[in-house]
Amino acid sequence: MAIVAGALNARLLPNGTVETSFTPKEGVVLRPMLAKNLDTAEQDFVNHYHLKPIDTSAFCARIRRDGTASVPVAL
């Protein structure tokens, strides 16, 4: 299976929804995925993007604090 390196980007919208997108290093932007809140998005980070729970907690804390965050991932 091919591994695609890129960045996982997440943004907290004013209504509490979290918009998540994966941007491969090749520069193609894929359609964003929406989660109804940060708790649901946290499950997506673990299940779909294979982040470790400890990394996911830190990622969510940055999203909560700054409203947006990005982390390198390989899928």
ABEGO torsion letter per residue (X at the ends): XBBBBBBBBBBBBAAGBBBBBBBBAAGBBBBBBBBABAAAAAAAAAAAAGBBAAAAAAAAAAAAAAGBBBBBBBX
